[in-house]
Amino acid sequence: MNSSWSNGRYDPFAGTVRIQPDEARLLREVVESYCGLRVGLDAPFFLERRVGPRLEALGMTSYRDYYHFLKYDPAGEAELVELVERLTTHETYFFRELYQLEAFRDDVLPELVERARRRKRILLWSAGCSTGEEVYTLAMILKEEPSLADFRVRVIGSDISRKVVARARQAYFGPSSFRAMDETYRKRYFQEVKGRFRLRDDVRSMCSFGQLNLMDTERFRVLGTCDAIFCRNVLMYLSPTARNRIVDGFYDALHPGGYLFLGHSESLLHVHTRFEIVQLEKDLVYRKPIEGSER
């Protein structure tokens, strides 16, 4: 009798290696040390569903063996990258949290433009950009700002997942990505190709993407000094230690007077930070102080 059947009912998890509490703890520790991820990893079912197939692919019979492979095998680092790909969820769409984007466009952007009048350059960073919708949303907002006509404008997107970064570069999107976008934007900036939509090249040329683990704050300097950083719905999944480290890195990556935008359910309330709180008409944001700097 097929072992996947029990009492006449099909059990899709029959034969699945069950994770023990100490094994779950070890996996959580190695993942948190690598990328700061903590939230969601305390559910055995989640770990079995996401990690179990890797045990089967590698011919392992226990999660402890898998942990030792991650920690001590020469191929463990590459496998850790694969593991994080499986543990992270990438869900986004164009013009997500519209009220915040309107606050950026109406209240923050004019200030950034005025402050950057001499250097004629604006740089935005979407940290945790997933498949790129936020990056291209910001690019479209900048594209429509007349005061930036003679500026060099760039939007950088980074994500820990190489797979979603590769998808972001392609700039092809399905209908679900447009569920919060005004139809005029889709018609103006996208071309339909076999049921999907491709972004115009002039907007794509404003953007660049790269794989980046936000725990590697030393690499932030490679991006250049930013005018605003969007890290929305990322910090909420990380440990307090990781949040403190990353927020500190964001601070150093910004021009004086630069802004940090977080998700609507996130705040720096329990994070030791040098940022100041700014209450805009439609949002609460964080700014690097401008005292002692040229305006």
Summary of the structure (lengths in Angstrom):
residues: 295
radius of gyration: 21.7
end to end distance: 76.8
largest distance: 77.5
contacts: 888
relative contact order: 0.12
helix: 45%
strand: 20%
